Amino acid sequence: MASPLTCPHCHKEFSAEQIGAGAQRGFKCPHCKLFVPLDRTAEPEPAKS
């Protein structure tokens, strides 16, 4: 199961399986359709109560 991620382009959360290999590892955002390199992904911030 993929963990939730935040796209650095559109800032929306999504879950996706990692694609690519080596330095070209990352995810494809289902919202903006852009490739998000693994090192540019950020886990969503926890909701403040």
N, CA, C and O atoms as a Tripos MOL2 file, in Angstrom:
@<TRIPOS>MOLECULE
protein
  196   195    49     0     0
PROTEIN
NO_CHARGES

@<TRIPOS>ATOM
      1 N           0.8510   -1.1810    0.0000 N.3       1 MET1
      2 CA          0.0000    0.0000    0.0000 C.3       1 MET1
      3 C           0.8930    1.2400    0.0000 C.2       1 MET1
      4 O           1.8870    1.2970    0.7230 O.2       1 MET1
      5 N           0.5360    2.2140   -0.8030 N.am      2 ALA2
      6 CA          1.3090    3.4480   -0.9020 C.3       2 ALA2
      7 C           0.9390    4.3930    0.2340 C.2       2 ALA2
      8 O          -0.2150    4.4680    0.6560 O.2       2 ALA2
      9 N           1.9360    5.1010    0.7080 N.am      3 SER3
     10 CA          1.6690    6.0700    1.7710 C.3       3 SER3
     11 C           1.2030    7.3900    1.1590 C.2       3 SER3
     12 O           1.5470    7.6930    0.0170 O.2       3 SER3
     13 N           0.4270    8.1770    1.9000 N.am      4 PRO4
     14 CA         -0.0510    9.4580    1.3580 C.3       4 PRO4
     15 C           1.1020   10.4310    1.1550 C.2       4 PRO4
     16 O           2.0080   10.5180    1.9850 O.2       4 PRO4
     17 N           1.0600   11.1590    0.0500 N.am      5 LEU5
     18 CA          2.0930   12.1220   -0.3230 C.3       5 LEU5
     19 C           1.4420   13.4510   -0.6450 C.2       5 LEU5
     20 O           0.2300   13.5200   -0.8510 O.2       5 LEU5
     21 N           2.2410   14.5110   -0.6890 N.am      6 THR6
     22 CA          1.7610   15.8160   -1.1160 C.3       6 THR6
     23 C           2.5570   16.2330   -2.3390 C.2       6 THR6
     24 O           3.7870   16.2200   -2.3090 O.2       6 THR6
     25 N           1.8820   16.5970   -3.4000 N.am      7 CYS7
     26 CA          2.5190   17.0030   -4.6460 C.3       7 CYS7
     27 C           3.1060   18.4090   -4.4810 C.2       7 CYS7
     28 O           2.4030   19.3140   -4.0320 O.2       7 CYS7
     29 N           4.3950   18.6100   -4.8380 N.am      8 PRO8
     30 CA          4.9870   19.9370   -4.7210 C.3       8 PRO8
     31 C           4.4930   20.9100   -5.7940 C.2       8 PRO8
     32 O           4.7130   22.1160   -5.6900 O.2       8 PRO8
     33 N           3.8300   20.3840   -6.8200 N.am      9 HIS9
     34 CA          3.3330   21.2280   -7.9070 C.3       9 HIS9
     35 C           1.9450   21.7860   -7.5980 C.2       9 HIS9
     36 O           1.7360   22.9990   -7.6250 O.2       9 HIS9
     37 N           0.9900   20.8840   -7.3010 N.am     10 CYS10
     38 CA         -0.4000   21.3110   -7.0870 C.3      10 CYS10
     39 C          -0.7870   21.3260   -5.6100 C.2      10 CYS10
     40 O          -1.8700   21.7960   -5.2610 O.2      10 CYS10
     41 N           0.0840   20.8180   -4.7410 N.am     11 HIS11
     42 CA         -0.1040   20.8190   -3.2790 C.3      11 HIS11
     43 C          -1.2970   19.9880   -2.8150 C.2      11 HIS11
     44 O          -1.8360   20.2270   -1.7350 O.2      11 HIS11
     45 N          -1.7100   19.0150   -3.6250 N.am     12 LYS12
     46 CA         -2.7940   18.1180   -3.2300 C.3      12 LYS12
     47 C          -2.2000   16.8020   -2.7440 C.2      12 LYS12
     48 O          -1.1330   16.3820   -3.1910 O.2      12 LYS12
     49 N          -2.9110   16.1610   -1.8230 N.am     13 GLU13
     50 CA         -2.4840   14.8660   -1.3100 C.3      13 GLU13
     51 C          -2.9110   13.7640   -2.2650 C.2      13 GLU13
     52 O          -3.9530   13.8540   -2.9130 O.2      13 GLU13
     53 N          -2.0820   12.7110   -2.3430 N.am     14 PHE14
     54 CA         -2.4210   11.5610   -3.1730 C.3      14 PHE14
     55 C          -1.6630   10.3390   -2.6810 C.2      14 PHE14
     56 O          -0.6980   10.4590   -1.9260 O.2      14 PHE14
     57 N          -2.0970    9.1850   -3.1040 N.am     15 SER15
     58 CA         -1.4020    7.9260   -2.8460 C.3      15 SER15
     59 C          -1.0870    7.3050   -4.1890 C.2      15 SER15
     60 O          -1.9430    7.2550   -5.0720 O.2      15 SER15
     61 N           0.1380    6.8300   -4.3490 N.am     16 ALA16
     62 CA          0.5370    6.2210   -5.6160 C.3      16 ALA16
     63 C           1.6830    5.2550   -5.3580 C.2      16 ALA16
     64 O           2.4130    5.3780   -4.3750 O.2      16 ALA16
     65 N           1.8240    4.3010   -6.2530 N.am     17 GLU17
     66 CA          2.9390    3.3800   -6.1950 C.3      17 GLU17
     67 C           4.1460    4.0430   -6.8490 C.2      17 GLU17
     68 O           4.0130    4.7510   -7.8480 O.2      17 GLU17
     69 N           5.3140    3.8090   -6.2820 N.am     18 GLN18
     70 CA          6.5440    4.3770   -6.8160 C.3      18 GLN18
     71 C           6.8270    3.7980   -8.2030 C.2      18 GLN18
     72 O           6.6240    2.6060   -8.4360 O.2      18 GLN18
     73 N           7.2950    4.6420   -9.1170 N.am     19 ILE19
     74 CA          7.6590    4.2030  -10.4590 C.3      19 ILE19
     75 C           9.1140    4.5890  -10.7350 C.2      19 ILE19
     76 O           9.6830    5.4340  -10.0430 O.2      19 ILE19
     77 N           9.7020    3.9680  -11.7440 N.am     20 GLY20
     78 CA         11.0690    4.2990  -12.1420 C.3      20 GLY20
     79 C          12.1000    3.5270  -11.3510 C.2      20 GLY20
     80 O          11.7800    2.6990  -10.4980 O.2      20 GLY20
     81 N          13.3750    3.8310  -11.6680 N.am     21 ALA21
     82 CA         14.4850    3.1660  -10.9960 C.3      21 ALA21
     83 C          15.6650    4.1250  -10.9070 C.2      21 ALA21
     84 O          15.7590    5.0920  -11.6630 O.2      21 ALA21
     85 N          16.5540    3.8400   -9.9790 N.am     22 GLY22
     86 CA         17.7480    4.6640   -9.8160 C.3      22 GLY22
     87 C          17.4070    6.0960   -9.4510 C.2      22 GLY22
     88 O          16.5730    6.3440   -8.5790 O.2      22 GLY22
     89 N          18.0620    7.0440  -10.1290 N.am     23 ALA23
     90 CA         17.8390    8.4660   -9.8590 C.3      23 ALA23
     91 C          16.4990    8.9440  -10.3880 C.2      23 ALA23
     92 O          16.0650   10.0450  -10.0480 O.2      23 ALA23
     93 N          15.8320    8.1440  -11.2110 N.am     24 GLN24
     94 CA         14.5560    8.5330  -11.8110 C.3      24 GLN24
     95 C          13.3660    7.9230  -11.0810 C.2      24 GLN24
     96 O          12.3310    7.6670  -11.6960 O.2      24 GLN24
     97 N          13.5000    7.6870   -9.7760 N.am     25 ARG25
     98 CA         12.3970    7.1350   -8.9810 C.3      25 ARG25
     99 C          11.4720    8.2480   -8.5540 C.2      25 ARG25
    100 O          11.9150    9.3590   -8.2620 O.2      25 ARG25
    101 N          10.1810    7.9520   -8.5170 N.am     26 GLY26
    102 CA          9.2290    8.9540   -8.0600 C.3      26 GLY26
    103 C           7.8040    8.4890   -8.2440 C.2      26 GLY26
    104 O           7.5180    7.2920   -8.2250 O.2      26 GLY26
    105 N           6.9120    9.4480   -8.4220 N.am     27 PHE27
    106 CA          5.4820    9.1860   -8.5010 C.3      27 PHE27
    107 C           4.8640   10.0710   -9.5700 C.2      27 PHE27
    108 O           5.4150   11.1210   -9.9020 O.2      27 PHE27
    109 N           3.7300    9.6580  -10.1110 N.am     28 LYS28
    110 CA          2.9770   10.4990  -11.0230 C.3      28 LYS28
    111 C           1.7460   10.9860  -10.2780 C.2      28 LYS28
    112 O           0.9370   10.1870   -9.8080 O.2      28 LYS28
    113 N           1.6090   12.3010  -10.1730 N.am     29 CYS29
    114 CA          0.4740   12.8790   -9.4490 C.3      29 CYS29
    115 C          -0.7980   12.6730  -10.2620 C.2      29 CYS29
    116 O          -0.8390   13.0390  -11.4360 O.2      29 CYS29
    117 N          -1.8400   12.0920   -9.6600 N.am     30 PRO30
    118 CA         -3.0910   11.8720  -10.3890 C.3      30 PRO30
    119 C          -3.8850   13.1590  -10.6140 C.2      30 PRO30
    120 O          -4.8190   13.1660  -11.4170 O.2      30 PRO30
    121 N          -3.5380   14.2360   -9.9300 N.am     31 HIS31
    122 CA         -4.2560   15.5010  -10.0550 C.3      31 HIS31
    123 C          -3.6930   16.3510  -11.1950 C.2      31 HIS31
    124 O          -4.4300   16.7340  -12.1030 O.2      31 HIS31
    125 N          -2.3950   16.6460  -11.1540 N.am     32 CYS32
    126 CA         -1.7920   17.5170  -12.1690 C.3      32 CYS32
    127 C          -1.0570   16.7300  -13.2480 C.2      32 CYS32
    128 O          -0.6060   17.3100  -14.2350 O.2      32 CYS32
    129 N          -0.9300   15.3980  -13.0690 N.am     33 LYS33
    130 CA         -0.3050   14.4910  -14.0350 C.3      33 LYS33
    131 C           1.1940   14.6890  -14.2030 C.2      33 LYS33
    132 O           1.7760   14.1450  -15.1410 O.2      33 LYS33
    133 N           1.8380   15.4540  -13.3200 N.am     34 LEU34
    134 CA          3.2680   15.6740  -13.4230 C.3      34 LEU34
    135 C           4.0300   14.6240  -12.6260 C.2      34 LEU34
    136 O           3.5210   14.0750  -11.6490 O.2      34 LEU34
    137 N           5.2610   14.3540  -13.0580 N.am     35 PHE35
    138 CA          6.1380   13.4200  -12.3640 C.3      35 PHE35
    139 C           6.7220   14.1200  -11.1500 C.2      35 PHE35
    140 O           7.2170   15.2430  -11.2470 O.2      35 PHE35
    141 N           6.6630   13.4550  -10.0140 N.am     36 VAL36
    142 CA          7.1870   14.0020   -8.7610 C.3      36 VAL36
    143 C           8.3660   13.1250   -8.3430 C.2      36 VAL36
    144 O           8.1620   11.9890   -7.9150 O.2      36 VAL36
    145 N           9.5990   13.6330   -8.4590 N.am     37 PRO37
    146 CA         10.7590   12.8480   -8.0370 C.3      37 PRO37
    147 C          10.6570   12.4700   -6.5640 C.2      37 PRO37
    148 O          10.1030   13.2160   -5.7570 O.2      37 PRO37
    149 N          11.1920   11.3180   -6.2300 N.am     38 LEU38
    150 CA         11.1100   10.8050   -4.8650 C.3      38 LEU38
    151 C          11.6330   11.8040   -3.8470 C.2      38 LEU38
    152 O          11.0440   11.9470   -2.7760 O.2      38 LEU38
    153 N          12.7240   12.5020   -4.1500 N.am     39 ASP39
    154 CA         13.2860   13.4350   -3.1750 C.3      39 ASP39
    155 C          12.4970   14.7360   -3.0600 C.2      39 ASP39
    156 O          12.8100   15.5530   -2.1940 O.2      39 ASP39
    157 N          11.4790   14.9610   -3.9050 N.am     40 ARG40
    158 CA         10.6520   16.1680   -3.8180 C.3      40 ARG40
    159 C           9.3220   15.9140   -3.1190 C.2      40 ARG40
    160 O           8.5520   16.8460   -2.8880 O.2      40 ARG40
    161 N           9.0550   14.6750   -2.7880 N.am     41 THR41
    162 CA          7.7870   14.3640   -2.1230 C.3      41 THR41
    163 C           7.8690   14.7100   -0.6520 C.2      41 THR41
    164 O           8.9120   14.5500   -0.0180 O.2      41 THR41
    165 N           6.7680   15.1810   -0.1220 N.am     42 ALA42
    166 CA          6.6840   15.5080    1.2990 C.3      42 ALA42
    167 C           5.4750   14.8150    1.8690 C.2      42 ALA42
    168 O           4.3960   14.8240    1.2760 O.2      42 ALA42
    169 N           5.6620   14.2170    3.0180 N.am     43 GLU43
    170 CA          4.5160   13.6190    3.6800 C.3      43 GLU43
    171 C           3.6100   14.7400    4.1660 C.2      43 GLU43
    172 O           4.0990   15.7820    4.6010 O.2      43 GLU43
    173 N           2.2880   14.5410    4.0990 N.am     44 PRO44
    174 CA          1.3860   15.5900    4.5590 C.3      44 PRO44
    175 C           1.5760   15.9060    6.0240 C.2      44 PRO44
    176 O           1.8870   15.0250    6.8250 O.2      44 PRO44
    177 N           1.3880   17.1610    6.3710 N.am     45 GLU45
    178 CA          1.5090   17.5800    7.7650 C.3      45 GLU45
    179 C           0.3400   17.0430    8.5660 C.2      45 GLU45
    180 O          -0.7860   17.0360    8.0680 O.2      45 GLU45
    181 N           0.5710   16.5920    9.7990 N.am     46 PRO46
    182 CA         -0.5470   16.1020   10.6120 C.3      46 PRO46
    183 C          -1.5270   17.2250   10.9200 C.2      46 PRO46
    184 O          -1.1420   18.3780   11.1130 O.2      46 PRO46
    185 N          -2.7850   16.8620   10.9580 N.am     47 ALA47
    186 CA         -3.8340   17.8600   11.2530 C.3      47 ALA47
    187 C          -3.6990   18.3240   12.6890 C.2      47 ALA47
    188 O          -3.4960   17.5190   13.5980 O.2      47 ALA47
    189 N          -3.8110   19.6190   12.8840 N.am     48 LYS48
    190 CA         -3.7450   20.1710   14.2430 C.3      48 LYS48
    191 C          -5.1030   20.0630   14.8980 C.2      48 LYS48
    192 O          -6.1300   20.3150   14.2680 O.2      48 LYS48
    193 N          -5.1050   19.6850   16.1770 N.am     49 SER49
    194 CA         -6.3900   19.5440   16.8660 C.3      49 SER49
    195 C          -6.7510   20.7490   17.6840 C.2      49 SER49
    196 O          -7.8060   20.7710   18.3190 O.2      49 SER49
@<TRIPOS>BOND
     1     1     2 1
     2     2     3 1
     3     3     4 2
     4     3     5 am
     5     5     6 1
     6     6     7 1
     7     7     8 2
     8     7     9 am
     9     9    10 1
    10    10    11 1
    11    11    12 2
    12    11    13 am
    13    13    14 1
    14    14    15 1
    15    15    16 2
    16    15    17 am
    17    17    18 1
    18    18    19 1
    19    19    20 2
    20    19    21 am
    21    21    22 1
    22    22    23 1
    23    23    24 2
    24    23    25 am
    25    25    26 1
    26    26    27 1
    27    27    28 2
    28    27    29 am
    29    29    30 1
    30    30    31 1
    31    31    32 2
    32    31    33 am
    33    33    34 1
    34    34    35 1
    35    35    36 2
    36    35    37 am
    37    37    38 1
    38    38    39 1
    39    39    40 2
    40    39    41 am
    41    41    42 1
    42    42    43 1
    43    43    44 2
    44    43    45 am
    45    45    46 1
    46    46    47 1
    47    47    48 2
    48    47    49 am
    49    49    50 1
    50    50    51 1
    51    51    52 2
    52    51    53 am
    53    53    54 1
    54    54    55 1
    55    55    56 2
    56    55    57 am
    57    57    58 1
    58    58    59 1
    59    59    60 2
    60    59    61 am
    61    61    62 1
    62    62    63 1
    63    63    64 2
    64    63    65 am
    65    65    66 1
    66    66    67 1
    67    67    68 2
    68    67    69 am
    69    69    70 1
    70    70    71 1
    71    71    72 2
    72    71    73 am
    73    73    74 1
    74    74    75 1
    75    75    76 2
    76    75    77 am
    77    77    78 1
    78    78    79 1
    79    79    80 2
    80    79    81 am
    81    81    82 1
    82    82    83 1
    83    83    84 2
    84    83    85 am
    85    85    86 1
    86    86    87 1
    87    87    88 2
    88    87    89 am
    89    89    90 1
    90    90    91 1
    91    91    92 2
    92    91    93 am
    93    93    94 1
    94    94    95 1
    95    95    96 2
    96    95    97 am
    97    97    98 1
    98    98    99 1
    99    99   100 2
   100    99   101 am
   101   101   102 1
   102   102   103 1
   103   103   104 2
   104   103   105 am
   105   105   106 1
   106   106   107 1
   107   107   108 2
   108   107   109 am
   109   109   110 1
   110   110   111 1
   111   111   112 2
   112   111   113 am
   113   113   114 1
   114   114   115 1
   115   115   116 2
   116   115   117 am
   117   117   118 1
   118   118   119 1
   119   119   120 2
   120   119   121 am
   121   121   122 1
   122   122   123 1
   123   123   124 2
   124   123   125 am
   125   125   126 1
   126   126   127 1
   127   127   128 2
   128   127   129 am
   129   129   130 1
   130   130   131 1
   131   131   132 2
   132   131   133 am
   133   133   134 1
   134   134   135 1
   135   135   136 2
   136   135   137 am
   137   137   138 1
   138   138   139 1
   139   139   140 2
   140   139   141 am
   141   141   142 1
   142   142   143 1
   143   143   144 2
   144   143   145 am
   145   145   146 1
   146   146   147 1
   147   147   148 2
   148   147   149 am
   149   149   150 1
   150   150   151 1
   151   151   152 2
   152   151   153 am
   153   153   154 1
   154   154   155 1
   155   155   156 2
   156   155   157 am
   157   157   158 1
   158   158   159 1
   159   159   160 2
   160   159   161 am
   161   161   162 1
   162   162   163 1
   163   163   164 2
   164   163   165 am
   165   165   166 1
   166   166   167 1
   167   167   168 2
   168   167   169 am
   169   169   170 1
   170   170   171 1
   171   171   172 2
   172   171   173 am
   173   173   174 1
   174   174   175 1
   175   175   176 2
   176   175   177 am
   177   177   178 1
   178   178   179 1
   179   179   180 2
   180   179   181 am
   181   181   182 1
   182   182   183 1
   183   183   184 2
   184   183   185 am
   185   185   186 1
   186   186   187 1
   187   187   188 2
   188   187   189 am
   189   189   190 1
   190   190   191 1
   191   191   192 2
   192   191   193 am
   193   193   194 1
   194   194   195 1
   195   195   196 2
@<TRIPOS>SUBSTRUCTURE
     1 MET1         2 RESIDUE 1 A MET
     2 ALA2         6 RESIDUE 1 A ALA
     3 SER3        10 RESIDUE 1 A SER
     4 PRO4        14 RESIDUE 1 A PRO
     5 LEU5        18 RESIDUE 1 A LEU
     6 THR6        22 RESIDUE 1 A THR
     7 CYS7        26 RESIDUE 1 A CYS
     8 PRO8        30 RESIDUE 1 A PRO
     9 HIS9        34 RESIDUE 1 A HIS
    10 CYS10       38 RESIDUE 1 A CYS
    11 HIS11       42 RESIDUE 1 A HIS
    12 LYS12       46 RESIDUE 1 A LYS
    13 GLU13       50 RESIDUE 1 A GLU
    14 PHE14       54 RESIDUE 1 A PHE
    15 SER15       58 RESIDUE 1 A SER
    16 ALA16       62 RESIDUE 1 A ALA
    17 GLU17       66 RESIDUE 1 A GLU
    18 GLN18       70 RESIDUE 1 A GLN
    19 ILE19       74 RESIDUE 1 A ILE
    20 GLY20       78 RESIDUE 1 A GLY
    21 ALA21       82 RESIDUE 1 A ALA
    22 GLY22       86 RESIDUE 1 A GLY
    23 ALA23       90 RESIDUE 1 A ALA
    24 GLN24       94 RESIDUE 1 A GLN
    25 ARG25       98 RESIDUE 1 A ARG
    26 GLY26      102 RESIDUE 1 A GLY
    27 PHE27      106 RESIDUE 1 A PHE
    28 LYS28      110 RESIDUE 1 A LYS
    29 CYS29      114 RESIDUE 1 A CYS
    30 PRO30      118 RESIDUE 1 A PRO
    31 HIS31      122 RESIDUE 1 A HIS
    32 CYS32      126 RESIDUE 1 A CYS
    33 LYS33      130 RESIDUE 1 A LYS
    34 LEU34      134 RESIDUE 1 A LEU
    35 PHE35      138 RESIDUE 1 A PHE
    36 VAL36      142 RESIDUE 1 A VAL
    37 PRO37      146 RESIDUE 1 A PRO
    38 LEU38      150 RESIDUE 1 A LEU
    39 ASP39      154 RESIDUE 1 A ASP
    40 ARG40      158 RESIDUE 1 A ARG
    41 THR41      162 RESIDUE 1 A THR
    42 ALA42      166 RESIDUE 1 A ALA
    43 GLU43      170 RESIDUE 1 A GLU
    44 PRO44      174 RESIDUE 1 A PRO
    45 GLU45      178 RESIDUE 1 A GLU
    46 PRO46      182 RESIDUE 1 A PRO
    47 ALA47      186 RESIDUE 1 A ALA
    48 LYS48      190 RESIDUE 1 A LYS
    49 SER49      194 RESIDUE 1 A SER
